[in-house]
């Protein structure tokens, strides 16, 4: 299988990448006492934990799986607000754009994210768990792109969109290792194949993730062709604890405050900085936000492009 047969214009990169964000009570995405990030590989604290010969510790798959379940396994909803910054290069030079992000995720219902600029909504991206969609209300003409998260073998794909609406790849649900996978330590990270049952994989496509072998936090996730070509990747930075009512601080979910998403090896990049996030069922349990037909009626796009 080859990479996506459908090319997404660079101008759509913000809309396609923006969901790489992370969703009770109102609390900021700032470290709480005792809930900060564990020492990262390369830090003084991490170095002190390594073997005398400088080798990184060996990490088993069950250990990584347990760490991910502790990190976000109990998270069922999230409301996050922040900023999305995209950079890309084309024939006319280097470009930069910034937008305000409002993202809501409710497990079992879907994802809904709005991107605004100067008060105007420029994009609405979401998923119901089976399909992904991307509305562009301010485009001329206004448009809707829609596709399947698990498209049939041989059909056109949009890997950027497929990845951008997957909670695990956004850092808000567990990145589950494949139970029989081998862990390979390279470039300071413990790399392992991810369980295909929870990811939008297809024939000839696989996912892997790199974990800090000391803190066990995920640092990178990638979508690759079997030949090794990277179609999409994300980097996770500045993990913080988000207050979960009724749970002790040590059990609060840990989410990346900064996510850098990359399209391919040299494509556009997006930086997401989350200024506020909360576990708020009332703000996320809104079925119409995850209903494609209701959204079509709301936005009334002039052009609809489907990917069967």
N, C-alpha and C positions, 0 to 999 in steps of 0.2 A: 504494500500500500504506500502511496505517496502522501506528502503533506497535503493540507487542504487544497481542494481544487478551486476554492472560492477565495479571492483576495479581498481583504477588508481594507478600505481606504484608510490612510493614516489619520484623516480627520475624524474617523470613527473610533480611534484608539481610546480616547477618554471614556466614551460610552461603553466600550467593550471591556476595558480593564477595571472600571471604577468599583466593581463589586468585590475587589480584593480587600475590602474593609472588614472590620469585625463589628450584641444587641442585648415589678419592683420599685426600687427606689432610685432616685436620681443621684448618680455619683460620677465624678470625673474620671477619665482614663489617666489617672496619675497614680503613682505607687502609693499604697497604703502601708501603714506601719507593719513590718514583718511580712509583707506580701510581695516584696520586690523580687527581682530576677536573681536566680542562682548564679554563681560564678560561671562566666562563659569560658569556653576553651580559649586559651591564650592569656587569660587574666592571671594575676598573681595567685588568687585563690585556687584557680583550676590547676595551675602549675604545681602547687604544693601537694595536690592530690594524685599527681601522676607518679608513675614508677620512677625509680632512681635513674634509669637509663633514658628517661624522657619519652618513653613509649606511651601512647594513649591507652586508657583502660579498655578492656574488651567488654562489649555490651551485647547481651543476648536479646533476641527478638521478644520474648515474654516480658523482659524488663522495660523495653521501649513501649510495648503495648500497654502495660500497667501504668507507665508514666503518662501516656496520652489520655488514658481514661481518667486518671486523677486530675489532669490539667483541665479538660473541658468535657469529660464524659457526662457530667450531670447538667450541662447547660442545655436548656430547651428553648430559650428565646433571647434576643439581643436587639437593643436599639442603640445605634451608634451615629454620631454626627461628627463631622470633621472636614478636612480639605483634601482634594485630589489635585495633584500636579502632574501633568503629562509633558514629556519631551519627545520630539521626533525630528527626523531629518529627511528632507526630500530634495528634489532638484533645485528648489528655491532657497535652501539653506536650513539652519537649525530653528526649531520652533518650540514655544513654551506656552502652555495654557493652564489656568487654575480654575477650579470650581468648588462649590460647597456641596458636601455629601450628606445625605440622610439615608441611612440604611436600616432596614428592619428584617429580622429573620425569626420565623416561628417554625419549630420542628414539626414536620407533618403537614405544614401548609405551604411554605415556600419562602422565597426571598423577594424583597422589593426595595429598590434603591432609586433615589432621585438625585440628579445632578443639576445644580442651579448656578447661574452666573448673573450677578447684578440683579438678583431677585427673580429672574426668568428661568423656568425649568427648561433645560436643554436636552435632558435625557431621562428616561425611566427604564430601568433594566430589572429583569426579574425572572422568576422560575416558579413552577408549581411542582418541581421534582421530576417531571417527565419532559417538559418543554422549557426552552429558554426564550426570552423575548427582549427586544431592544426598541423602544419608542424614541423617536426624535421629533418632538412637537414643534421645535423652532426651525427645522429644516425646510427647504423650499424645493419640492413639496414636502409636507410632513410625512413621516414614514414609520413603518413597523417592519422589523426583521424578526423572524421566528424560526425555530428549528427544534429538533429532538436532541435530548441529552445523550441518548444512545441510538444514533442513526443506524439504519441497516448497513450491512457490509457493502461497500462499493458506492454508497451515496455520498453526495457532497457534505462536507463538514465545516464547522467554524470552531476550531479548537479554542480560540480565545474566549468566545462566548460560553462554550461548554465548561471551561475551567472557571470562568468568572462567577458562575452561580452555584458552585459546589461548596457547601459549608466547610468541608474538611480542607479543601485547598485554600480557603480564605482564613484558616487558622482558628475557626470558631467551633469546629467539631474535630473529633480525634482523627489524626492521620494514622490509620490502622496498618501496621506492617503485615505482609503476607506471612502466615504462620510457618511455612516451610522455607522461607527466604533466608539467605545467608547475609550476614552483616559484614560490610567491607569498610574498614577505616581508611579514609584517604582525605587529603586536604584538610585535616583537622576535624572531620565530621564522620559520624557513623552512618553510612549509607545503606538503605534497605529498600527492597521492592515493596510497594503498597498493595493492599488487598483490593483486587479489581472489583469485588462485589459492591463496594461503596463509592466507586469512582466511575466517571463516564468513559471508560476505556472501550476500545474497539479492536478489531483485527489489525495486528501490526502496530498497536500503540500500547505503551505501558507507562506507569507512574513509579517514581521513586522519591525518597525524601532523605535529607541529611540531618542528623540529630547531633547536638552537642553531646559528646560522650561523657561529660562530667555532670552538667545540669540536666541532661536528657530532654532539653527543649528542642523543638524543631527549628531548624535554621533555613532550610531550603526545601522546596518541592518542585518537581519537574514532570512535564508530559513529554515523552520521547517516542520517536519511531523505533522499531526494533533494531534498526541499524545504528542508533545512537544520536540521530539528529534531534535537537531540542526544539519542540514546537512552542512551548510555554513554560515559564518558570516563575517562582515567587521566592522572595527572601523575607524573613521575619525578624524584626528587631524590637528592642525595648519592651520586653514582656512586662505587663503590669497586672495586678490583681483587681478584679471587678467585684464590688461588694455584692454578695448574695444573701438576701434576708434569711435569717434563721440558721445560717451556717457560720462556723467559726472562721476567723480570717485565714487560717491555714488551709481551709478547704475551698476558698473562693476560686473561681475559674481564673486562669492566667491567659491573657490574650496579648498578641503583638500590637503595640500601639502604632508601629510603623511597618508598613508592608510595601515592598518594592516589587512590582510585577514587570516582567520582561517578555516581549513577544519575540520568539525565536532567538537566534544568536546575536543579531544586531538590529532588532526592530525597535519599536517605540517602547518607552519605559514610563511607568506610572508610580509616583510616590503617594501613599495614602497616610495621612497623619490624623489619628482619631483624638479629638479634643475632649469629647464627652461620650460615655457609653453607660448603659444601665441595663439591668435585667428587669424588664417591665412588660409583664404579660398583657396589661391593658393596652399598651401602645403597639404591641405586635400581633395580638389576636384580632385581626381585622381581615376576614376572608376576602373582601372585595379587592384588597391590595395584591392578592396572589391569584386572582381570577382573570385569565386572559381576555375572555369575552367581555367582562365588566370594564376592563381597562380599554379595550377597543371602543366600547361605547363612550367612554369618558374622553379619550383623546381623538377619536375619529380620524385616524391617519388617512391621508390621501393615497399613499402607495403602500402596498403590502408585499413583502418579499418573503417567500417561504422556502424552507430547505427540507423537502420530504425525506 
